[in-house]
Each structure stands twice: as C-alpha cells, then as structure tokens.
Amino acid sequence: MFSLKCSDAGFDCKKMITGNSKEEIMTWVMDHGKRDHNLTDNDFSPELVNKIQSLITESKE
Ligand SMILES: [Zn+2]
C-alpha cells in the first residue's frame, strides 16, 4: 500500500491519497489536483512529478 498526503506536496489540503502502486497514486494525484486545486496537465511538470513520487510512502498493511 502506498500513500501520499496532499499537504506534503505543498497544498493546504487534508486529502490523503492511497493506492497499490506509485503509478496509481500519480493517477489519483493528477485527478485530485485538477479537480480540487485547479491544476492542469501543464502544471504537472517532470520536476513536480518527480517531487511527488519522492514523497510517496510505502506502508506494509
Ligand atoms: Zn489536495
């Protein structure tokens, strides 16, 4: 199980995103970012994607 706190990515947001893989997390992050933070595909630069991927934590549940 992987998880990411939206606040760790720099947003004032309590959303916690969980998934079975980092790819799944990224899909949800982009979905959530576009829906709730008015982001666009252009905002998800390689730098931001790399940053978010580095923030994803793995738990053994
Ligand atoms: Zn958020």
N, CA, C, O and the ligand as a Tripos MOL2 file, in Angstrom:
@<TRIPOS>MOLECULE
protein
  245   243    62     0     0
PROTEIN
NO_CHARGES

@<TRIPOS>ATOM
      1 N           0.8410   -1.1950    0.0000 N.3       1 MET1
      2 CA          0.0000    0.0000    0.0000 C.3       1 MET1
      3 C           0.8820    1.2530    0.0000 C.2       1 MET1
      4 O           1.7850    1.3960    0.8250 O.2       1 MET1
      5 N           0.6020    2.1480   -0.9360 N.am      2 PHE2
      6 CA          1.3420    3.4080   -0.9970 C.3       2 PHE2
      7 C           0.4020    4.5490   -0.6210 C.2       2 PHE2
      8 O          -0.8050    4.4860   -0.8540 O.2       2 PHE2
      9 N           0.9830    5.5880   -0.0380 N.am      3 SER3
     10 CA          0.1410    6.7220    0.3170 C.3       3 SER3
     11 C           0.9030    8.0340    0.1650 C.2       3 SER3
     12 O           2.1330    8.0770    0.1900 O.2       3 SER3
     13 N           0.1350    9.0840    0.0090 N.am      4 LEU4
     14 CA          0.7030   10.4210   -0.1400 C.3       4 LEU4
     15 C          -0.2590   11.4190    0.4840 C.2       4 LEU4
     16 O          -1.4600   11.3930    0.2150 O.2       4 LEU4
     17 N           0.2800   12.2940    1.3180 N.am      5 LYS5
     18 CA         -0.5340   13.3740    1.8680 C.3       5 LYS5
     19 C          -0.4130   14.5700    0.9270 C.2       5 LYS5
     20 O           0.6890   15.0040    0.5930 O.2       5 LYS5
     21 N          -1.5330   15.0810    0.5150 N.am      6 CYS6
     22 CA         -1.5250   16.2300   -0.3870 C.3       6 CYS6
     23 C          -0.7490   17.3840    0.2390 C.2       6 CYS6
     24 O          -0.0580   18.1170   -0.4700 O.2       6 CYS6
     25 N          -0.8500   17.5550    1.5400 N.am      7 SER7
     26 CA         -0.1490   18.6600    2.2030 C.3       7 SER7
     27 C           1.3620   18.5310    2.0420 C.2       7 SER7
     28 O           2.0660   19.5400    2.0200 O.2       7 SER7
     29 N           1.8780   17.2880    1.9260 N.am      8 ASP8
     30 CA          3.3180   17.0910    1.7330 C.3       8 ASP8
     31 C           3.7770   17.6300    0.3730 C.2       8 ASP8
     32 O           4.9460   17.9670    0.1900 O.2       8 ASP8
     33 N           2.8480   17.7030   -0.5660 N.am      9 ALA9
     34 CA          3.1830   18.2190   -1.8950 C.3       9 ALA9
     35 C           3.0630   19.7390   -1.9380 C.2       9 ALA9
     36 O           3.2450   20.3530   -2.9890 O.2       9 ALA9
     37 N           2.7560   20.3410   -0.7910 N.am     10 GLY10
     38 CA          2.7560   21.8030   -0.7210 C.3      10 GLY10
     39 C           1.3840   22.4450   -0.7540 C.2      10 GLY10
     40 O           1.2730   23.6690   -0.8340 O.2      10 GLY10
     41 N           0.3350   21.6330   -0.6940 N.am     11 PHE11
     42 CA         -1.0030   22.2010   -0.7250 C.3      11 PHE11
     43 C          -1.5960   22.2680    0.6780 C.2      11 PHE11
     44 O          -1.3100   21.4250    1.5280 O.2      11 PHE11
     45 N          -2.4200   23.2790    0.9060 N.am     12 ASP12
     46 CA         -3.1380   23.4000    2.1670 C.3      12 ASP12
     47 C          -4.3840   22.5290    2.0500 C.2      12 ASP12
     48 O          -5.4700   23.0060    1.7210 O.2      12 ASP12
     49 N          -4.1990   21.2440    2.3240 N.am     13 CYS13
     50 CA         -5.2240   20.2650    1.9770 C.3      13 CYS13
     51 C          -5.0200   19.0400    2.8690 C.2      13 CYS13
     52 O          -3.8910   18.6070    3.0970 O.2      13 CYS13
     53 N          -6.1230   18.4890    3.3670 N.am     14 LYS14
     54 CA         -6.0180   17.3400    4.2730 C.3      14 LYS14
     55 C          -6.1510   16.0080    3.5470 C.2      14 LYS14
     56 O          -6.1580   14.9530    4.1820 O.2      14 LYS14
     57 N          -6.2560   16.0470    2.2420 N.am     15 LYS15
     58 CA         -6.5000   14.8120    1.4820 C.3      15 LYS15
     59 C          -5.3160   13.8440    1.5810 C.2      15 LYS15
     60 O          -4.1590   14.2370    1.4340 O.2      15 LYS15
     61 N          -5.6290   12.5960    1.8290 N.am     16 MET16
     62 CA         -4.6360   11.5170    1.8190 C.3      16 MET16
     63 C          -4.9930   10.5910    0.6680 C.2      16 MET16
     64 O          -6.1160   10.0950    0.5720 O.2      16 MET16
     65 N          -4.0220   10.3710   -0.1970 N.am     17 ILE17
     66 CA         -4.2580    9.5330   -1.3690 C.3      17 ILE17
     67 C          -3.5590    8.1970   -1.1530 C.2      17 ILE17
     68 O          -2.3870    8.1590   -0.7770 O.2      17 ILE17
     69 N          -4.2690    7.1140   -1.3870 N.am     18 THR18
     70 CA         -3.6820    5.7950   -1.2190 C.3      18 THR18
     71 C          -3.8720    4.9780   -2.4970 C.2      18 THR18
     72 O          -4.7950    5.2190   -3.2760 O.2      18 THR18
     73 N          -2.9830    4.0140   -2.6920 N.am     19 GLY19
     74 CA         -3.0950    3.1640   -3.8680 C.3      19 GLY19
     75 C          -2.1630    1.9750   -3.7590 C.2      19 GLY19
     76 O          -1.3600    1.8830   -2.8300 O.2      19 GLY19
     77 N          -2.2750    1.0660   -4.7160 N.am     20 ASN20
     78 CA         -1.4760   -0.1600   -4.6930 C.3      20 ASN20
     79 C          -0.1370   -0.0180   -5.4000 C.2      20 ASN20
     80 O           0.7050   -0.9130   -5.3300 O.2      20 ASN20
     81 N           0.0610    1.1110   -6.0830 N.am     21 SER21
     82 CA          1.3280    1.3260   -6.7740 C.3      21 SER21
     83 C           1.5670    2.8290   -6.8910 C.2      21 SER21
     84 O           0.6390    3.6270   -6.7590 O.2      21 SER21
     85 N           2.8190    3.2070   -7.1410 N.am     22 LYS22
     86 CA          3.1180    4.6240   -7.3220 C.3      22 LYS22
     87 C           2.4000    5.1790   -8.5510 C.2      22 LYS22
     88 O           1.9900    6.3390   -8.5720 O.2      22 LYS22
     89 N           2.2550    4.3390   -9.5690 N.am     23 GLU23
     90 CA          1.5530    4.7890  -10.7630 C.3      23 GLU23
     91 C           0.0960    5.1160  -10.4400 C.2      23 GLU23
     92 O          -0.4660    6.0920  -10.9370 O.2      23 GLU23
     93 N          -0.5020    4.2680   -9.5910 N.am     24 GLU24
     94 CA         -1.8910    4.5100   -9.2220 C.3      24 GLU24
     95 C          -2.0090    5.8090   -8.4320 C.2      24 GLU24
     96 O          -2.9400    6.5890   -8.6310 O.2      24 GLU24
     97 N          -1.0510    6.0300   -7.5320 N.am     25 ILE25
     98 CA         -1.0590    7.2770   -6.7590 C.3      25 ILE25
     99 C          -0.9810    8.4780   -7.6920 C.2      25 ILE25
    100 O          -1.7260    9.4460   -7.5340 O.2      25 ILE25
    101 N          -0.0710    8.4110   -8.6700 N.am     26 MET26
    102 CA          0.0790    9.5470   -9.5760 C.3      26 MET26
    103 C          -1.2160    9.8240  -10.3320 C.2      26 MET26
    104 O          -1.5810   10.9790  -10.5530 O.2      26 MET26
    105 N          -1.9060    8.7550  -10.7260 N.am     27 THR27
    106 CA         -3.1810    8.9350  -11.4190 C.3      27 THR27
    107 C          -4.1700    9.6880  -10.5420 C.2      27 THR27
    108 O          -4.8520   10.6080  -10.9920 O.2      27 THR27
    109 N          -4.2320    9.2720   -9.2600 N.am     28 TRP28
    110 CA         -5.1620    9.9270   -8.3400 C.3      28 TRP28
    111 C          -4.7240   11.3470   -8.0120 C.2      28 TRP28
    112 O          -5.5580   12.2440   -7.8840 O.2      28 TRP28
    113 N          -3.4100   11.5550   -7.8750 N.am     29 VAL29
    114 CA         -2.9050   12.8950   -7.5660 C.3      29 VAL29
    115 C          -3.2830   13.8600   -8.6870 C.2      29 VAL29
    116 O          -3.7350   14.9750   -8.4270 O.2      29 VAL29
    117 N          -3.0990   13.4300   -9.9250 N.am     30 MET30
    118 CA         -3.4180   14.3090  -11.0480 C.3      30 MET30
    119 C          -4.9100   14.5550  -11.1280 C.2      30 MET30
    120 O          -5.3460   15.6680  -11.4230 O.2      30 MET30
    121 N          -5.6910   13.5260  -10.8680 N.am     31 ASP31
    122 CA         -7.1450   13.6640  -10.8690 C.3      31 ASP31
    123 C          -7.5850   14.6480   -9.7840 C.2      31 ASP31
    124 O          -8.3810   15.5530  -10.0300 O.2      31 ASP31
    125 N          -7.0480   14.4490   -8.5840 N.am     32 HIS32
    126 CA         -7.3880   15.3010   -7.4430 C.3      32 HIS32
    127 C          -6.8770   16.7310   -7.6570 C.2      32 HIS32
    128 O          -7.5870   17.6920   -7.3610 O.2      32 HIS32
    129 N          -5.6700   16.8730   -8.1620 N.am     33 GLY33
    130 CA         -5.0930   18.1940   -8.3880 C.3      33 GLY33
    131 C          -5.9060   19.0100   -9.3790 C.2      33 GLY33
    132 O          -6.1220   20.2090   -9.1970 O.2      33 GLY33
    133 N          -6.3510   18.3320  -10.4360 N.am     34 LYS34
    134 CA         -7.1300   19.0420  -11.4520 C.3      34 LYS34
    135 C          -8.5100   19.4090  -10.9150 C.2      34 LYS34
    136 O          -9.0420   20.4790  -11.2100 O.2      34 LYS34
    137 N          -9.0760   18.5050  -10.1230 N.am     35 ARG35
    138 CA        -10.4260   18.7200   -9.6440 C.3      35 ARG35
    139 C         -10.4730   19.7370   -8.4970 C.2      35 ARG35
    140 O         -11.3300   20.6200   -8.4720 O.2      35 ARG35
    141 N          -9.5440   19.6000   -7.5540 N.am     36 ASP36
    142 CA         -9.6460   20.3910   -6.3210 C.3      36 ASP36
    143 C          -8.6350   21.5230   -6.2120 C.2      36 ASP36
    144 O          -8.7930   22.4070   -5.3700 O.2      36 ASP36
    145 N          -7.6070   21.5150   -7.0390 N.am     37 HIS37
    146 CA         -6.5990   22.5820   -6.9370 C.3      37 HIS37
    147 C          -6.4150   23.3410   -8.2390 C.2      37 HIS37
    148 O          -5.4430   24.0810   -8.3980 O.2      37 HIS37
    149 N          -7.3480   23.1620   -9.1760 N.am     38 ASN38
    150 CA         -7.3270   23.9010  -10.4400 C.3      38 ASN38
    151 C          -6.0060   23.7640  -11.1960 C.2      38 ASN38
    152 O          -5.5560   24.6990  -11.8580 O.2      38 ASN38
    153 N          -5.3960   22.5920  -11.0870 N.am     39 LEU39
    154 CA         -4.1640   22.3460  -11.8390 C.3      39 LEU39
    155 C          -4.5060   21.8310  -13.2370 C.2      39 LEU39
    156 O          -5.6000   21.3190  -13.4760 O.2      39 LEU39
    157 N          -3.5570   21.9770  -14.1440 N.am     40 THR40
    158 CA         -3.7210   21.4370  -15.4920 C.3      40 THR40
    159 C          -2.5630   20.4790  -15.7710 C.2      40 THR40
    160 O          -1.6200   20.3820  -14.9860 O.2      40 THR40
    161 N          -2.6490   19.7800  -16.8940 N.am     41 ASP41
    162 CA         -1.5680   18.8630  -17.2560 C.3      41 ASP41
    163 C          -0.2300   19.5950  -17.3000 C.2      41 ASP41
    164 O           0.8050   19.0270  -16.9510 O.2      41 ASP41
    165 N          -0.2530   20.8670  -17.7330 N.am     42 ASN42
    166 CA          0.9860   21.6300  -17.8230 C.3      42 ASN42
    167 C           1.6160   21.8860  -16.4640 C.2      42 ASN42
    168 O           2.8290   22.0670  -16.3560 O.2      42 ASN42
    169 N           0.7710   21.9000  -15.4080 N.am     43 ASP43
    170 CA          1.3140   22.1230  -14.0600 C.3      43 ASP43
    171 C           2.0980   20.9130  -13.5660 C.2      43 ASP43
    172 O           2.9760   21.0390  -12.7120 O.2      43 ASP43
    173 N           1.7790   19.7490  -14.1050 N.am     44 PHE44
    174 CA          2.4830   18.5300  -13.6860 C.3      44 PHE44
    175 C           3.7520   18.3590  -14.5160 C.2      44 PHE44
    176 O           3.8650   17.4560  -15.3440 O.2      44 PHE44
    177 N           4.6910   19.2500  -14.2650 N.am     45 SER45
    178 CA          5.9830   19.1980  -14.9460 C.3      45 SER45
    179 C           6.7520   17.9740  -14.4690 C.2      45 SER45
    180 O           6.4380   17.4130  -13.4200 O.2      45 SER45
    181 N           7.7620   17.5550  -15.2360 N.am     46 PRO46
    182 CA          8.5850   16.4160  -14.7780 C.3      46 PRO46
    183 C           9.1430   16.6550  -13.3810 C.2      46 PRO46
    184 O           9.2620   15.7190  -12.5900 O.2      46 PRO46
    185 N           9.4890   17.9180  -13.0730 N.am     47 GLU47
    186 CA         10.0230   18.2190  -11.7440 C.3      47 GLU47
    187 C           8.9830   17.9530  -10.6650 C.2      47 GLU47
    188 O           9.2930   17.3680   -9.6270 O.2      47 GLU47
    189 N           7.7370   18.3880  -10.9130 N.am     48 LEU48
    190 CA          6.6940   18.1890   -9.9060 C.3      48 LEU48
    191 C           6.3650   16.7030   -9.7720 C.2      48 LEU48
    192 O           6.1700   16.2000   -8.6660 O.2      48 LEU48
    193 N           6.3070   16.0160  -10.8940 N.am     49 VAL49
    194 CA          6.0170   14.5810  -10.8500 C.3      49 VAL49
    195 C           7.1130   13.8580  -10.0510 C.2      49 VAL49
    196 O           6.8180   12.9920   -9.2270 O.2      49 VAL49
    197 N           8.3680   14.2190  -10.3010 N.am     50 ASN50
    198 CA          9.4720   13.6120   -9.5600 C.3      50 ASN50
    199 C           9.3630   13.9130   -8.0720 C.2      50 ASN50
    200 O           9.5890   13.0420   -7.2310 O.2      50 ASN50
    201 N           9.0120   15.1610   -7.7570 N.am     51 LYS51
    202 CA          8.8850   15.5600   -6.3580 C.3      51 LYS51
    203 C           7.7850   14.7530   -5.6750 C.2      51 LYS51
    204 O           7.9710   14.2370   -4.5730 O.2      51 LYS51
    205 N           6.6390   14.6520   -6.3440 N.am     52 ILE52
    206 CA          5.5260   13.9150   -5.7610 C.3      52 ILE52
    207 C           5.9030   12.4500   -5.5700 C.2      52 ILE52
    208 O           5.6050   11.8570   -4.5330 O.2      52 ILE52
    209 N           6.5630   11.8650   -6.5790 N.am     53 GLN53
    210 CA          6.9320   10.4510   -6.4680 C.3      53 GLN53
    211 C           7.8820   10.2240   -5.3000 C.2      53 GLN53
    212 O           7.8410    9.1760   -4.6570 O.2      53 GLN53
    213 N           8.7480   11.2180   -5.0240 N.am     54 SER54
    214 CA          9.6870   11.0710   -3.9190 C.3      54 SER54
    215 C           8.9850   11.1960   -2.5720 C.2      54 SER54
    216 O           9.5300   10.7950   -1.5430 O.2      54 SER54
    217 N           7.7720   11.7540   -2.5800 N.am     55 LEU55
    218 CA          7.0310   11.9650   -1.3260 C.3      55 LEU55
    219 C           6.1260   10.7840   -0.9920 C.2      55 LEU55
    220 O           5.6230   10.6770    0.1260 O.2      55 LEU55
    221 N           5.9250    9.9040   -1.9580 N.am     56 ILE56
    222 CA          5.0520    8.7590   -1.7270 C.3      56 ILE56
    223 C           5.7060    7.8040   -0.7370 C.2      56 ILE56
    224 O           6.8750    7.4470   -0.8820 O.2      56 ILE56
    225 N           4.9480    7.3990    0.2590 N.am     57 THR57
    226 CA          5.4860    6.4640    1.2410 C.3      57 THR57
    227 C           4.8020    5.1110    1.0970 C.2      57 THR57
    228 O           3.6360    5.0200    0.7130 O.2      57 THR57
    229 N           5.5500    4.0690    1.4140 N.am     58 GLU58
    230 CA          5.0160    2.7120    1.3320 C.3      58 GLU58
    231 C           4.7600    2.1880    2.7350 C.2      58 GLU58
    232 O           5.6260    2.2880    3.6040 O.2      58 GLU58
    233 N           3.5950    1.6390    2.9570 N.am     59 SER59
    234 CA          3.2800    1.0390    4.2480 C.3      59 SER59
    235 C           2.9920   -0.4490    4.0540 C.2      59 SER59
    236 O           2.5810   -0.8850    2.9790 O.2      59 SER59
    237 N           3.2130   -1.1950    5.0940 N.am     60 LYS60
    238 CA          3.1620   -2.6660    4.9660 C.3      60 LYS60
    239 C           1.8170   -3.2430    5.3790 C.2      60 LYS60
    240 O           1.7570   -4.3740    5.8600 O.2      60 LYS60
    241 N           0.7510   -2.5000    5.2060 N.am     61 GLU61
    242 CA         -0.5500   -3.0120    5.6130 C.3      61 GLU61
    243 C          -1.1430   -3.9210    4.5610 C.2      61 GLU61
    244 O          -2.2430   -4.4410    4.7440 O.2      61 GLU61
    245 ZN         -5.3180   18.3010   -2.2300 Zn       62 ZN62
@<TRIPOS>BOND
     1     1     2 1
     2     2     3 1
     3     3     4 2
     4     3     5 am
     5     5     6 1
     6     6     7 1
     7     7     8 2
     8     7     9 am
     9     9    10 1
    10    10    11 1
    11    11    12 2
    12    11    13 am
    13    13    14 1
    14    14    15 1
    15    15    16 2
    16    15    17 am
    17    17    18 1
    18    18    19 1
    19    19    20 2
    20    19    21 am
    21    21    22 1
    22    22    23 1
    23    23    24 2
    24    23    25 am
    25    25    26 1
    26    26    27 1
    27    27    28 2
    28    27    29 am
    29    29    30 1
    30    30    31 1
    31    31    32 2
    32    31    33 am
    33    33    34 1
    34    34    35 1
    35    35    36 2
    36    35    37 am
    37    37    38 1
    38    38    39 1
    39    39    40 2
    40    39    41 am
    41    41    42 1
    42    42    43 1
    43    43    44 2
    44    43    45 am
    45    45    46 1
    46    46    47 1
    47    47    48 2
    48    47    49 am
    49    49    50 1
    50    50    51 1
    51    51    52 2
    52    51    53 am
    53    53    54 1
    54    54    55 1
    55    55    56 2
    56    55    57 am
    57    57    58 1
    58    58    59 1
    59    59    60 2
    60    59    61 am
    61    61    62 1
    62    62    63 1
    63    63    64 2
    64    63    65 am
    65    65    66 1
    66    66    67 1
    67    67    68 2
    68    67    69 am
    69    69    70 1
    70    70    71 1
    71    71    72 2
    72    71    73 am
    73    73    74 1
    74    74    75 1
    75    75    76 2
    76    75    77 am
    77    77    78 1
    78    78    79 1
    79    79    80 2
    80    79    81 am
    81    81    82 1
    82    82    83 1
    83    83    84 2
    84    83    85 am
    85    85    86 1
    86    86    87 1
    87    87    88 2
    88    87    89 am
    89    89    90 1
    90    90    91 1
    91    91    92 2
    92    91    93 am
    93    93    94 1
    94    94    95 1
    95    95    96 2
    96    95    97 am
    97    97    98 1
    98    98    99 1
    99    99   100 2
   100    99   101 am
   101   101   102 1
   102   102   103 1
   103   103   104 2
   104   103   105 am
   105   105   106 1
   106   106   107 1
   107   107   108 2
   108   107   109 am
   109   109   110 1
   110   110   111 1
   111   111   112 2
   112   111   113 am
   113   113   114 1
   114   114   115 1
   115   115   116 2
   116   115   117 am
   117   117   118 1
   118   118   119 1
   119   119   120 2
   120   119   121 am
   121   121   122 1
   122   122   123 1
   123   123   124 2
   124   123   125 am
   125   125   126 1
   126   126   127 1
   127   127   128 2
   128   127   129 am
   129   129   130 1
   130   130   131 1
   131   131   132 2
   132   131   133 am
   133   133   134 1
   134   134   135 1
   135   135   136 2
   136   135   137 am
   137   137   138 1
   138   138   139 1
   139   139   140 2
   140   139   141 am
   141   141   142 1
   142   142   143 1
   143   143   144 2
   144   143   145 am
   145   145   146 1
   146   146   147 1
   147   147   148 2
   148   147   149 am
   149   149   150 1
   150   150   151 1
   151   151   152 2
   152   151   153 am
   153   153   154 1
   154   154   155 1
   155   155   156 2
   156   155   157 am
   157   157   158 1
   158   158   159 1
   159   159   160 2
   160   159   161 am
   161   161   162 1
   162   162   163 1
   163   163   164 2
   164   163   165 am
   165   165   166 1
   166   166   167 1
   167   167   168 2
   168   167   169 am
   169   169   170 1
   170   170   171 1
   171   171   172 2
   172   171   173 am
   173   173   174 1
   174   174   175 1
   175   175   176 2
   176   175   177 am
   177   177   178 1
   178   178   179 1
   179   179   180 2
   180   179   181 am
   181   181   182 1
   182   182   183 1
   183   183   184 2
   184   183   185 am
   185   185   186 1
   186   186   187 1
   187   187   188 2
   188   187   189 am
   189   189   190 1
   190   190   191 1
   191   191   192 2
   192   191   193 am
   193   193   194 1
   194   194   195 1
   195   195   196 2
   196   195   197 am
   197   197   198 1
   198   198   199 1
   199   199   200 2
   200   199   201 am
   201   201   202 1
   202   202   203 1
   203   203   204 2
   204   203   205 am
   205   205   206 1
   206   206   207 1
   207   207   208 2
   208   207   209 am
   209   209   210 1
   210   210   211 1
   211   211   212 2
   212   211   213 am
   213   213   214 1
   214   214   215 1
   215   215   216 2
   216   215   217 am
   217   217   218 1
   218   218   219 1
   219   219   220 2
   220   219   221 am
   221   221   222 1
   222   222   223 1
   223   223   224 2
   224   223   225 am
   225   225   226 1
   226   226   227 1
   227   227   228 2
   228   227   229 am
   229   229   230 1
   230   230   231 1
   231   231   232 2
   232   231   233 am
   233   233   234 1
   234   234   235 1
   235   235   236 2
   236   235   237 am
   237   237   238 1
   238   238   239 1
   239   239   240 2
   240   239   241 am
   241   241   242 1
   242   242   243 1
   243   243   244 2
@<TRIPOS>SUBSTRUCTURE
     1 MET1         2 RESIDUE 1 A MET
     2 PHE2         6 RESIDUE 1 A PHE
     3 SER3        10 RESIDUE 1 A SER
     4 LEU4        14 RESIDUE 1 A LEU
     5 LYS5        18 RESIDUE 1 A LYS
     6 CYS6        22 RESIDUE 1 A CYS
     7 SER7        26 RESIDUE 1 A SER
     8 ASP8        30 RESIDUE 1 A ASP
     9 ALA9        34 RESIDUE 1 A ALA
    10 GLY10       38 RESIDUE 1 A GLY
    11 PHE11       42 RESIDUE 1 A PHE
    12 ASP12       46 RESIDUE 1 A ASP
    13 CYS13       50 RESIDUE 1 A CYS
    14 LYS14       54 RESIDUE 1 A LYS
    15 LYS15       58 RESIDUE 1 A LYS
    16 MET16       62 RESIDUE 1 A MET
    17 ILE17       66 RESIDUE 1 A ILE
    18 THR18       70 RESIDUE 1 A THR
    19 GLY19       74 RESIDUE 1 A GLY
    20 ASN20       78 RESIDUE 1 A ASN
    21 SER21       82 RESIDUE 1 A SER
    22 LYS22       86 RESIDUE 1 A LYS
    23 GLU23       90 RESIDUE 1 A GLU
    24 GLU24       94 RESIDUE 1 A GLU
    25 ILE25       98 RESIDUE 1 A ILE
    26 MET26      102 RESIDUE 1 A MET
    27 THR27      106 RESIDUE 1 A THR
    28 TRP28      110 RESIDUE 1 A TRP
    29 VAL29      114 RESIDUE 1 A VAL
    30 MET30      118 RESIDUE 1 A MET
    31 ASP31      122 RESIDUE 1 A ASP
    32 HIS32      126 RESIDUE 1 A HIS
    33 GLY33      130 RESIDUE 1 A GLY
    34 LYS34      134 RESIDUE 1 A LYS
    35 ARG35      138 RESIDUE 1 A ARG
    36 ASP36      142 RESIDUE 1 A ASP
    37 HIS37      146 RESIDUE 1 A HIS
    38 ASN38      150 RESIDUE 1 A ASN
    39 LEU39      154 RESIDUE 1 A LEU
    40 THR40      158 RESIDUE 1 A THR
    41 ASP41      162 RESIDUE 1 A ASP
    42 ASN42      166 RESIDUE 1 A ASN
    43 ASP43      170 RESIDUE 1 A ASP
    44 PHE44      174 RESIDUE 1 A PHE
    45 SER45      178 RESIDUE 1 A SER
    46 PRO46      182 RESIDUE 1 A PRO
    47 GLU47      186 RESIDUE 1 A GLU
    48 LEU48      190 RESIDUE 1 A LEU
    49 VAL49      194 RESIDUE 1 A VAL
    50 ASN50      198 RESIDUE 1 A ASN
    51 LYS51      202 RESIDUE 1 A LYS
    52 ILE52      206 RESIDUE 1 A ILE
    53 GLN53      210 RESIDUE 1 A GLN
    54 SER54      214 RESIDUE 1 A SER
    55 LEU55      218 RESIDUE 1 A LEU
    56 ILE56      222 RESIDUE 1 A ILE
    57 THR57      226 RESIDUE 1 A THR
    58 GLU58      230 RESIDUE 1 A GLU
    59 SER59      234 RESIDUE 1 A SER
    60 LYS60      238 RESIDUE 1 A LYS
    61 GLU61      242 RESIDUE 1 A GLU
    62 ZN62       245 GROUP 0 **** ****
